[in-house]
Amino acid sequence: MSTIRMKRTTLGVIGLTAAAALSLTGCKNGNEEAGPAQSGSPAAQPSQPSEQPGTPAAPSAGTSGGADGAAPGGAPAGAAKPGQTFKIGEAATVPFTYGSDTKGTIALTVTAVEQGQAADLDALKLGDKVKGMVPYYIRYTVKNVGTTNLEFASVGHIKGLLPDGSEAQGVSVIGKFEKCKDDSLPSGFTGGKTQTNCAITLAPSAQTKVVGAEYWGDPYNNLNDSKSLYWK
């Protein structure tokens, strides 16, 4: 498990491909700190816990972390402050790193938190692990607002929020889940390019809804003595 936010848990799930015959488990790129997906048929892996675009809008007022609420050290001008809360549809300017070599700046926007159907989970073959749970799909866009080519990087680190402020269960998928696609950034993802992604999260019951989203990628996590970003 990543040392970031040890309280976080994510279900390992079945990999989905059009011709898949074997059950595959593990984490989908982007919801953990992993490299780009390998081409071809993946081998079985053990389950493991984890976890409309445009010019960034002005953020709503929110709680900020740190003594002075300043953006993280080394962040670009106008970067979101730790702990800051945005409205759904507002963009946060985020310093972005992937691996040891890729660094840039993105505008991250949660555009929707959509409720799915419990039956959607049947395709993932999780059985009693998700009995009574309801999937929600967090739609978000990633826009490259810097000068670095971010091709093949994965953003991820998106979680759902429950009404009491706690984190909803996350789900990682190997392969394609058509209702909620989560892909690495494409080749040639240079300044001005935008991609739409999705993260799956689970409400514990039909009576409890997922009402918001959280981003906890670097530097917005406790490894950096910082706080996440929120959309509500």
Salt bridges, closest charged atoms under 4 A:
GLU33 OE2 - HIS157 NE2 3.68
GLU51 OE1 - LYS159 NZ 3.81
GLU114 OE1 - ARG139 NE 3.13
ASP120 OD1 - LYS179 NZ 3.86
GLU167 OE2 - ARG5 NH1 3.42
GLU167 OE2 - ARG8 NH1 3.23
GLU178 OE1 - LYS181 NZ 3.16
ASP183 OD1 - LYS176 NZ 2.60
GLU214 OE2 - ARG5 NH1 2.91
GLU214 OE2 - ARG8 NH2 3.01
